[in-house]
């Protein structure tokens, strides 16, 4: 069994998070404008044998073990052959972190989807997770989803892009703060969630893992 350790990443981690947020959409930019990042800490979880130096190579993969199981061999219509290896992922750890956070009162989790538009066929109107602002797509999870790990895992996958992933764990202003469910999310709502962020999770390691900024307590 592979043992993982938490690694604190300091200013290098802060700078990487800032860079990635600068490439994102509205939620990312509101997070950049609202948070005092020096008031928090940045960490990651990696196997114990990974050195601190390698842990700070945020843009390259190869830190996690390749999952067991056979690779898939594919043949395209023109006869080209592809071999698809299983890709390592720290999604399991992230899903558990989101699940645990959503057990708190007034908690919610908003994920930014940079690869989708509201008009895409996969963005179905009946999907209650989806929130839209202009041509931007977000996924919202809240307290009622804390017991549904499959839904959390599916949401992480749907929002994931190898080059960009942003997830914010925040608090709504008050219990019952949402009135009628709406597919739309407003600029002011995004800013409010950014201002109350407790954790910000950013994709790293070539899509294999994550860095987490956590607000200091007190």
ZAMARGU-4260 file (C-alpha; in steps of 0.2 Angstrom, whole numbers, plus 5000, padded with zeros to 4 digits):
<rodrens>
0) 5000/5000/5000 | 5007/5017/4995 | 5009/5029/5009 | 5006/5048/5006 | 5013/5063/5015
5) 5007/5081/5016 | 5020/5093/5009 | 5019/5112/5013 | 5025/5122/4998 | 5028/5139/5003
10) 5030/5154/4991 | 5033/5143/4976 | 5016/5135/4978 | 5008/5152/4981 | 5015/5158/4965
15) 5010/5143/4955 | 4992/5146/4961 | 4992/5164/4956 | 4998/5159/4939 | 4985/5146/4936
20) 4971/5158/4943 | 4977/5171/4931 | 4973/5159/4916 | 4955/5155/4922 | 4938/5163/4920
25) 4928/5175/4931 | 4929/5164/4947 | 4948/5162/4946 | 4950/5181/4944 | 4938/5185/4958
30) 4948/5173/4969 | 4964/5182/4964 | 4957/5199/4969 | 4949/5194/4985 | 4961/5183/4994
35) 4976/5187/5005 | 4986/5172/5000 | 5000/5175/5012 | 4986/5173/5026 | 4985/5154/5021
40) 4996/5139/5017 | 4998/5129/5002 | 5000/5110/5003 | 4999/5094/4992 | 4998/5076/4995
45) 5011/5065/4987 | 5019/5048/4990 | 5032/5048/5004 | 5047/5044/4992 | 5044/5060/4983
50) 5057/5073/4988 | 5052/5091/4992 | 5062/5096/4976 | 5051/5085/4965 | 5036/5091/4974
55) 5039/5109/4968 | 5040/5103/4950 | 5022/5108/4948 | 5020/5107/4929 | 5027/5089/4927
60) 5019/5073/4931 | 5027/5056/4936 | 5025/5059/4955 | 5011/5046/4957 | 5011/5027/4953
65) 5003/5021/4938 | 4987/5012/4942 | 4986/4993/4940 | 4978/4986/4925 | 4980/4983/4907
70) 4983/4997/4895 | 4970/5000/4881 | 4975/4997/4863 | 4965/5007/4850 | 4964/5008/4831
75) 4957/5023/4822 | 4948/5022/4806 | 4963/5026/4796 | 4972/5011/4804 | 4983/5021/4817
80) 4986/5012/4833 | 4986/5020/4850 | 4991/5013/4866 | 4982/5022/4881 | 4990/5019/4898
85) 4981/5021/4914 | 4984/5039/4921 | 4988/5041/4939 | 4976/5053/4948 | 4974/5060/4966
90) 4955/5062/4963 | 4951/5050/4977 | 4960/5062/4990 | 4951/5077/4983 | 4934/5069/4983
95) 4936/5064/5001 | 4942/5082/5005 | 4926/5089/4997 | 4915/5076/5005 | 4922/5081/5022
100) 4920/5099/5019 | 4902/5098/5014 | 4897/5091/5030 | 4899/5108/5038 | 4884/5120/5039
105) 4883/5133/5025 | 4896/5124/5015 | 4897/5123/4996 | 4909/5119/4983 | 4910/5128/4966
110) 4921/5121/4952 | 4926/5130/4936 | 4924/5122/4919 | 4935/5130/4907 | 4932/5118/4892
115) 4913/5119/4891 | 4900/5132/4885 | 4882/5132/4890 | 4877/5127/4873 | 4887/5112/4873
120) 4877/5096/4871 | 4885/5088/4887 | 4879/5103/4897 | 4861/5097/4900 | 4848/5110/4906
125) 4841/5097/4919 | 4858/5095/4927 | 4855/5103/4944 | 4874/5105/4947 | 4877/5117/4933
130) 4877/5136/4935 | 4880/5147/4921 | 4886/5165/4919 | 4886/5172/4902 | 4896/5159/4892
135) 4904/5152/4908 | 4900/5135/4916 | 4902/5130/4934 | 4897/5116/4945 | 4889/5118/4962
140) 4889/5105/4976 | 4882/5109/4993 | 4878/5101/5010 | 4865/5089/5003 | 4879/5081/4992
145) 4890/5077/5006 | 4885/5058/5007 | 4886/5056/4988 | 4904/5052/4984 | 4900/5046/4966
150) 4892/5063/4962 | 4907/5072/4969 | 4919/5061/4959 | 4908/5064/4943 | 4908/5082/4946
155) 4927/5083/4948 | 4929/5073/4932 | 4917/5084/4923 | 4926/5100/4928 | 4943/5093/4925
160) 4955/5098/4911 | 4973/5093/4911 | 4979/5111/4909 | 4967/5119/4921 | 4957/5115/4936
165) 4950/5126/4949 | 4939/5122/4964 | 4934/5133/4978 | 4926/5127/4995 | 4917/5141/5003
170) 4902/5146/5014 | 4885/5153/5009 | 4881/5169/5018 | 4868/5161/5029 | 4858/5145/5030
175) 4844/5145/5018 | 4853/5159/5009 | 4848/5152/4992 | 4830/5155/4987 | 4823/5147/4972
180) 4835/5136/4963 | 4842/5144/4947 | 4853/5138/4933 | 4861/5156/4933 | 4875/5162/4945
185) 4878/5181/4946 | 4894/5190/4947 | 4890/5196/4964 | 4887/5178/4970 | 4904/5173/4963
190) 4913/5187/4971 | 4904/5183/4988 | 4909/5165/4987 | 4927/5170/4982 | 4928/5182/4997
195) 4922/5168/5009 | 4934/5154/5002 | 4940/5142/5015 | 4950/5131/5002 | 4956/5133/4984
200) 4961/5118/4975 | 4972/5120/4959 | 4976/5107/4946 | 4995/5102/4945 | 5007/5089/4940
205) 5001/5088/4922 | 4984/5084/4928 | 4988/5071/4940 | 4987/5080/4956 | 4982/5096/4965
210) 4989/5110/4976 | 4977/5116/4990 | 4977/5134/4998 | 4969/5134/5015 | 4964/5149/5024
215) 4973/5151/5041 | 4961/5148/5056 | 4958/5162/5068
</rodrens>
